[in-house]
Amino acid sequence: MSQTTELRSSEPRTSHRAATSARAPHGVPGWLVALLAVASGMTVANLYYAQPLLSSLRDVFHITTATAGVLITLTQVGYVIGMLFLVPLGDRLEKRSLITALLTVTTLALVAAGFATGFPMLLVASLISGATSVVAQILVPFAASLAPDHARGRIVGRVMSGLLTGILLSRTVSSLVSDIAGWRVVYLGSAVLMAVLAVALRAALPKHAPTTTVPYHHVLRSTVALVRTHPVLLRRGLYQAAMFGGFSAFWTTVSYVLTSSPFNYSPVGVGIFALVGAAGAAIAPLAGHWADRKLVRPMTGVAFAVAAVAFAVAGFGQHSIVLLALAAIAIDMAVQTTLILGQHTIYQLDASARARLNSAFIATFFLGGALGSQVGSMAYRAGGWGAVSAFGSALPLLALLYWLTERRAAERKAVPVSE
């Protein structure tokens, strides 16, 4: 059998248990969807726990503020490494065993972080936990593979709502736990949760056979090839890079606004404000419904427009907590909408390569998020909150202009467009 044939093999074989679950509404039992959503949220939260802890870590390890910030950078670098080199294994290895192994490593890394005796030890542990926390990005295509075509958008939307809630609540949880019990408990508590998840997922998930048997380096090479083969994959990745860039710029710098006059919030207060953004996660199931109704393209354009307007509202709301809160909710809803619609689109490109498609998609927009966070910080230092708001509005507007070329590009290259 040729490599191309193996890479584009048929839908994965599942156990009798998975076949039984297919008789449930939407093809997947509700309890399993809930478990996948909770697991996705808990694992991705590991990337964000450290953000409210930097001042405490700076004092504990007697380092500078800039040095403490390296912790966030290395955690994110670890995640990108995991996206590029671990997530594609979801097509090459049996998924349940892969998920269990990654969560085991995550647990050990978080324990090491919690007992770190020096900052270098904490950096290495965070790099490893960041890389293995990509379990969330293996679970999402896993859910997509279990769901029938007519309900895939809704199932993925529900799982993604859990993942996005984990992102938005992680800072709040970290702030509150560290304020009550200290920063070490944040890491050790997450380690316990990862161990429990490893056991629960091992027991609950159906066995899911690999979709390809080619060597690992061929899998990695094929991931790059997918970007060239499917122009829609790159397009949706760039759409989301713009949206996630604005999202990251907002949440990286809004703490500066909230801790200054007239708000003067404490770090815990900033963490509680993040709860407002969690309301945006409610849009995920609805976005999945739009995807199933073949409204991907129009709702993508609407989301870009909403995000641009929301950043303008945020700019006017520098001295109004109500306007800032409304902007936060609208931005999060818009970002989550385009994310769900994008994943629904790419999962239809090649059923045998969903893990690799997700790897390329997430890596593309995660880079946009990293750049958005950095440029947002620079904009704040240069021009204050107004400059951040202008930058945030510009990104979805650029995406909207690119969106207007979608049908023309598809007609010229004879490739499919979003519904």
N, C-alpha and C positions, 0 to 999 in steps of 0.2 A: 504493500500500500504506500502511496507517495506521501511526502510530508504534507502537501497541500490538502490531500484527502483526509489525513489524520487530523489536521488542524481544524477542518470544517466537518467534523464528524456529526452524527445525528444527536438528538437531544439525549442527555445523560440518562443512564438507567438508574432507577431508584428501587429501593426495597419495597416489599409488600406493604410495609407501614406507610410509605409515601403514597402508594397507590390507594390505600384505604383512605388516607386523608383527603385525597382528591374528591371524595364524595361529599366533603363538607362544603358549606356555602363559599363561593369564590374559590374553591379548590384547596384552601389551606385552613385548618382549624383556627378559630379565633385565639385560643390560648397560645398557639405556636406563634402567631403573628405578634401577640403581645410580648412574648418572651424574646423574639428577635428584636423588637423595638427597644425593650429595656436593655438588652445586651449591647445593642449598637450605641445607645446613649451613654451607658456606663463606660464602655471602652474608649470612645472618642473623648470623653470628659478628661481622661488622663493627660491630654494635650494642653489643657487650660487651667488645671488646678494651681499651677505655679504662679500664674500672673498676679494674683493678689498677695502672694507670699514674698515678693522680691524684697520689700523693705525689711521684713523680719530676717530673711536669709542674709541680707547684707550685714545686718548687725551681728547675727550669730557667727558668721564665718569671717567677719572683719574684712570685707571686700568693698570695692567701690560700687556705685550704682550701675556704671557701665558694665562692670564684670558680672554683676548679678543678672543683667539682661541677657548675657550669653546663654543662661539656662533656657530661656524661652527659644532662642535661636536654635540651639542644639536639639531641643525637643522636636521642633518643627522640621529640622534637617533629618532627624531620625524618621519622622513620618513620611517624608518624601522618599527616603531610601526604602522604607517598607512598601510604599506604593509602587515603586519601580521594580523591586526585586522579590517581594513576598506575595503581593496580591496576585500576580500572574500565576503563582503556584496553585491558585484556586481552580484553574483549568487542568493542571497537571497532576494534582494529588487528590485523594479522597478528602472531601471538604471537612467532614466532621473531625477526622484525625488532625488535619492541619489546624483547625480552629482550637482544638484542645491543646496542641503543642504550643501554639503562639500565646495562648492565655496563661499557660504554665510559665513560660519565660517572662511574660509581663508581670506575673505575680512575684517572681523572684527578683526582678529588677526594682519593683516598687518597694519590696522589703529592704533591699539594699539602699534605696533612696531614703527610706524612713530611718535607717540606722546609720546613715552617712556620717563619718567622723571628720570629713573634710569636703570642701567644695568640689575638688576634682572628682571625688567618688560620686557625688551627687550628679555631676555633669554626665559621667559615663552611664550611670543608672538611668538618667532621663533620656539619653540618646537611645538606649536599648528599649526602654518602655515606650518611647515614641514610635520606634520602628515596628514593634509588635502590636501596638494598638490599632493597626490597620485591620484587625479582625472585623471592625465595623464595616469596612469596605469589602469584606468577603461575605458577610451576612446579607448585605443588600442584594447582590446578584444571586445569592442562594435563594432568597425569598422570591426573586423574579423567576428563577428556574422552577420553583415549586408551583407558582401560580399559573392558571390557565390564561390564554391570550386575552379573553374578554374582561378579566379582572386584574391583570398585571399592574396597571397603573394604580389602582386602589390599594393593592397589597403593598407595593413598593412605597406608596405615599404614607401608609400607616407605619411601616418600619422606619422610614425617613423622619417621620414626626418624632419618634423616639430618639433618633440620632441627633436631630437638631435641638430637641429639648435638652439633651445631655450637654451640648455645646453651650447653650444659653444659661443653664443652671449651674454649670461647673464652677464658675467664678463665685456665685452666691454661696454655694455649699462650702467651697474652700475658705472663703472669708469667715463664715460663721463657725466652722469647725476649728480653724486655727485660732480664732479669738477665744473660743471656749477651752480647747484642749492642747493647742500648740500645733506648729506646722508639721511635725513628724507624724501626728495622728492622721493628717490628711493623706499622706502616702501609705501608711500602714492600713488605714481603713479601706483605701482603694484596693490594696493588695488582697485583703479579705474578700472584697466583692469580686475580684477577678478569679479567685480560687473557687468561690461559690458558683460563678458563671461557668467556669470550665466543667465542673461536675454536672450542672444543670443542662448545659448544651450537649454534653456528651450523652446524657441520658435521653434527651428529648428529640434531638435532630435525627432525621432519617439518614441512612447511609446514602451518599451521593457520589457515584462513580466519576472518575476523571473523564473529561471530554476529549483529551488528546493524550497520546503516549510518546510523543517526540521528546528528545532530550531537552533539558532545562534551558540551555543556551539558545535552542531553536524557539522555545516559547518566548524568551525575551526578545529575540529578533522579530518574531511574528507580531509582538505588541507594537513595535515601531512600524511594521508593515501595515498594520490595521489603520494607522493614521493616514497613510497614503492611499489605502484602498477605499476608505470611507470618508470622503470630504465632510460629511455631516458630523462625524465625530470631532474633527478639529473645530468646525464652526460652533457646535454646542459647547465645546471646551472653552473657546474664546468668549462666547456669550457669558458663561459662568465665571470666567476669570475677571471680567469687568464687574460683574455683580458682587462677587466675593471680595474683590479689591475694595469696593466702596464699603461693604459690610465691615471688613477688617479695619479700614481707616476710621470708621465711626466708633467702633467698640474699643479701639486702641487709644483714641484721644478723648472720648467723652468723659473719661475719669478725670482728666485735667480740668474740664469745665465744672464737673460736679464737686470737686474738692476745692475750688476757688469761690470767691464771692460772686453772686449772693447766696450760693447754696451751702458752701463750706461743709460738705458731707464727709463723714469718716470713711475709711476703707470698707467697713461693714455696710455703710449706707450706699456706697457705690455698688457693692455686691447685691444689695436688695433691689437697687434700680434695675439690675440686669434681669430681675424677675419679670419686668415689664416686657422685655423682648421675648420672653418665653411664650407670651400670648400669640406670637407670630407662628409658632409651631402648629397651631390649630388649622392653618391653611393647607398643610401637607395632604391630608386625605382628600380635601376638595380639589387640590391640584391634580391628584391622581385620578379623580373622577373626570376632570376636564380632559386629561390625557386619553382615558378610555372612550370619551365622546368625540375624539379626534379634533380637539380644539387646541392642539399644541401650539401651532403658529400664532393664531390671534392672541391667545393668552400670554404668550411670550412677549409680544409687543406691548400689551397692557402692563405687564409687570415692569418692563423697562421704564415706561412712562411714570408709573406709580413711584418707583425708586427715585427718579429724578426729581419729582415734585416733593417727595418726602425729605430729601436732603435740603431742598430750598426751605421747607418748613423748619427743619432743624437749625438752619442758619438764622432764621428770624427768632428762634426759640432759645437763644443763648441765655436769656434771663427768665425763661418760663419753663418750669419743670413739666407742665402739661403738654406744651408743644414738643419738647424733647421726647417725652414718653410716646406721644402719638407718632412722631417721626420714627422712633425706634421700632414700634410695632409695624408700621408700614414698610420700613426697609426690610425687616426680617421676613415679613410675608412675601414681599416681592422676590427676595433672594431665594427663599424656599420654594416658591412657585416655579421659578426658572430651573432650579435644581431638579425638582421632581419631573418636570416636563423634559428636561435634558436627558435624565437617566431613562425615562420611558422610551425616548427616541433611540438612544444608542443600544439598548437591550434588544431592540428588534433587528439590529444590523446583522448579527451572527449569534445564533443561540448557543453554539459550541464554544464561543470565545467571550462570554459575558464578563468573566473576571478580568481578562486582559483589556477589554473595552473600558471597563470601569477604572482600571489602573491608569490608562492613558487619559481618560476624562478627568479623573480626580487630580492627577498630577498636574495637568494643564491649568486647572482653575486654582489649585492650591498655590501654585507659583504666583498667580495673579493676586491671591490673598496676601502672600508674603510681601509682594511689592506694594500693595495697597497700604499695608500696615506701616511699612517704612516711609513711603511717600507721604502718608497721612501725618506721621510724626514730624516730618520735615516741614510740611505745610503749616502745621500748628505752630511750630517754632518761628516760622517766617511771617505768617500772617494771622495767626490766631484761629479761632473757631470758624470765622467766615471763610478763610482759605480752605479749611477742611471741607466745609459744606460745598464750596464751589467745585473742589476736586471730586467729591462724592457725586455731585450731580452730573459732572462731565462724563464719568465712566458709563453709566447706563445710557446717556444720550449718544455716546459713541457706539454702544452696542445696538441702540435703536437704529442708527444710520446703517450699520452693517446688516441688521435684520431686514431693512428695506431692499437689500440686494439679493435676498435669499432665493426668490423664485427665478430671477434673471440668471443667477449663477447656476441654478439647477437645470434650467432649460438649455443653457450653453454647454454644460458638461454632461447632460442626460443622466443626472443622479437624482435620487429621491429627496424631497423636502419634507420638513415636519408637517404633520397633518394640519 
